[in-house]
Amino acid sequence: MARRVVIWSPTARADMRAIDRQTALHILQSIDRYLNVGVGDVTKLRPPRTEFRLRVGDHRVLFLRAGDQTIEVLRVRHRSEIYQ
């Protein structure tokens, strides 16, 4: 079985620390579900952006795919702040 890997940028780590614990756990569960089952509200952003977006309630996870079972999380922010 392939190993699933999440690489966290320093900025994404700081974003997660700033989010309340319950929401942060929900975000982690959603990332895990997306990697393991492929379930989640994921959209590729329009050019010139190259990231993918995972919607988790009012928060958005911006990430890059680094392989079939690997993602690099770039940012985790509230929907009103993520695209600025």
C-alpha positions in Angstrom: 0.0 0.0 0.0 1.3 3.5 -0.9 2.3 5.8 1.9 0.2 9.0 2.1 2.2 12.1 3.0 1.2 15.6 3.9 4.0 18.2 3.7 3.2 21.4 5.7 4.7 24.7 4.8 5.8 26.9 7.7 3.0 29.3 6.8 0.4 26.6 6.9 1.6 25.4 10.2 1.2 28.9 11.6 -2.2 29.2 10.1 -3.3 25.9 11.8 -2.0 27.1 15.2 -4.2 30.3 14.8 -7.4 28.3 14.2 -9.5 27.0 17.1 -8.9 23.4 18.1 -12.2 21.9 16.9 -12.0 23.5 13.5 -8.3 22.5 13.1 -9.2 18.9 13.9 -12.0 19.0 11.3 -9.5 20.3 8.7 -7.0 17.6 9.5 -9.8 14.9 9.2 -10.9 16.4 5.9 -7.3 16.3 4.5 -6.9 12.7 5.7 -10.2 11.7 4.1 -9.2 13.4 0.8 -5.9 11.5 0.7 -7.3 8.1 1.8 -10.6 8.0 -0.1 -10.5 10.9 -2.5 -13.6 12.5 -1.0 -13.8 16.3 -0.5 -14.8 19.5 -2.1 -11.5 20.0 -4.1 -11.2 22.4 -7.1 -8.2 23.3 -9.2 -7.8 27.1 -9.1 -7.8 29.1 -12.3 -4.6 30.3 -13.9 -2.3 32.0 -13.1 -2.8 30.1 -9.8 -1.5 26.5 -9.8 -2.9 25.3 -6.4 -5.9 23.1 -5.5 -8.4 24.2 -3.0 -10.1 22.0 -0.4 -13.2 23.6 1.2 -13.8 22.7 4.9 -16.7 24.7 6.2 -15.7 28.4 6.2 -12.0 27.5 5.8 -9.9 26.8 2.7 -6.8 24.6 2.4 -4.6 25.6 -0.5 -2.3 22.8 -1.6 -0.2 21.4 -4.4 -0.2 17.7 -5.5 3.3 16.3 -5.3 2.3 12.8 -6.4 -0.7 10.4 -6.2 -0.5 10.1 -2.4 1.4 13.3 -1.5 0.2 16.9 -1.1 2.0 20.0 0.0 -0.3 22.3 2.1 0.6 25.9 1.5 -2.1 27.9 3.4 -5.1 27.3 5.7 -7.3 30.4 6.1 -10.8 31.6 6.5 -12.6 32.0 3.1 -12.7 35.8 3.5 -8.9 35.9 3.8 -7.5 33.1 1.6 -7.5 34.7 -1.8 -6.2 38.1 -0.9 
